[in-house]
Amino acid sequence: MSKAHVYKRDHINTDEIIPARYLNTDDEAELVKHCLEDLDTDFVNKVQSGDIIVSGEDFGCGSSREHAVWAIRGAGVQTVIAKSFARIFYRNAINNGFYIIELPEAPEKINDGDELEIDYKAGLIKNKTAGIDIKFAPLPDFALEIIEAGGLLNKLAKKNC
Amino acid sequence: MAMTITEKMLAKAAGKEKVAPGQLIDAKIDIVMCVDVTTPPAISMLAERGIDRVFDKEKIVVTPDHFQPAKDIKSAELHKRLDEWARRHKIKHYYKIGRAGVCHALLPEQGHIRPGEVIVGPDSHTCTYGAFAAFSTGIGSTDAAAAIATGQLWFKVPASMKIVLNGSLGPGVYSKDIILAIIARIGVDGALYKAMEFVGPALAKMSMEARMTITNMAIEAGAKNGIIGFDKETKQYLDEHLRDKTNYTIFESDKDAKYDSVEEFDCSAIEPMVALPHLPSGGVPIGDCAGKAMDQAYIGSCTNGRIEDLRIAAKILKGKQVAIRTIIVPATPTIWKQAKDEGLFDIFYDAGCVIAAPTCGACLGGFMGVLAAGEKCVSTTNRNFVGRMGHPKSEVYLASPATTAASAIEGKLADPRKYL
């Protein structure tokens, strides 16, 4: 079961997602221990594999540190649903093959703890707790191509072979 | 079709006659800037996939800066990975400690930034170089890896937003105050995904260093790039700094180019600004916050750690004593030496400040001035997010070097105009 962790605030920045005091390493297992630490110290204890983060506008703003995507993905989070994403975080997610969902009504239709099921191909979120279906616009084709290849560098490596 | 300067530069980089906002392009990269925190992962990613190569060893500029000199064992390991890679690939422009500095101050100073070129780097403040009529933007480590290996990256052409800076800056008001006022009005996502194009008479009178403070913080409004057109100030700076490759292409926006929006500012009416915690958009005039007690003052970073910034701070600190711990961080070794030669170090020493080696240091809570729980720091840096300079319960107040120096003297937020 995929549970929603809802942070209704806007502008959750990459310093909150993974503080720079932990950027002396790029070891994902190490980063995971501090995922969202300056926003919610309990997050790493409650997150389960397959869970989903839901947030407001401009998620992932600030520093370009890709460590933010690695920490979230490493914690087992399957996707982030936000009203909008900061530009570099958006690129970093796609480049890592990490599907993210832009959904303006996300924080209104999803409550903390709701159980969600996502059909990425159909662009559909089933909020099982609320008993509603929420449609979303799938990522554009160029992004899907990168995600299907398993990230930008895997796409590049394949092209080189 | 009329185009903006940003569109023209991206069209050239994509080998096209024209491009339009929203269009996806593959752009040729002229310079890839590499630093210590985000480049080692890029190097590892390439090696893991058997594509350990560099597209052009003369077009990659490497400088450790965030945690240099190494602040702990783990950051020393990052530096070691960066160093082994840079030496193995015989990177031509590799700035080792002693010549390494805060990347966004170092690259223009060492003549790596040319108008009309495309510069990327795995640091969000890479947008700084837009002050030189170049397209520059911050990227992540995966993008950096792709750029290092291929010299190409995908971009979506951004729509442009025009920021008109009218009037002229009053005494005690600097470009930092202007950009804080801009972000206070439009918000931290006011320019999300867009090119922020700065124009206007107030800008024309600013030095290149002052302009870099403005484009540096375009990312704090969510912008893809900040951009300022070429003029005689640009030319003079380039004449003094470009070395091996001195030719460049000048682009300018067409008169009928399309902008998503236009924001006008009367710079004559802008007062010294302080961005209150915890967003860069929290800017208020100094009159609204003066008197708030501080624990530390920090003068440095890619935003305000250049020689002009140190001169402004020194002028205010001369003959005075600081009331709180005050940390001065010249952004590059050249700036450090200039400040020393000009006697600024004596002024800082006499005032009771400490002078650090060039580093990003405490700007991002790395080292050299990290804050304890409950502490407040007035800082010339660019972000005041929760935990940015240390403990999640510490606070950062963003200001100009003048306001920061005045606040250091009083131990509380202070109006720099009384010290002019």
Interface residues (C-beta under 8 A of the other chain):
Chain A: D10 H11 N13 D15 E16 P19 A20 R21 L23 N24 T25 D26 E37 D38 L39 E57 D58 C61 G62 S63 S64 R65 E66 H67 V69 S84 A86 R87 I88 R91 N92 N95 N96 F142 G151 L152 L153 N154 L156 A157 N160
Chain B: L24 V37 T38 P40 P41 S44 M45 L46 R49 G50 I51 H66 F67 K71 D72 K74 S75 E77 L78 P122 D123 S124 T126 G138 I139 G140 S141 T142 D143 A145 A146 A149 T150 W154 V188 D189 L192 Y193 I219 G222 K224 L279 L364 G365 G366 V370 R383 F385 V386 G387 R388 G390 P392
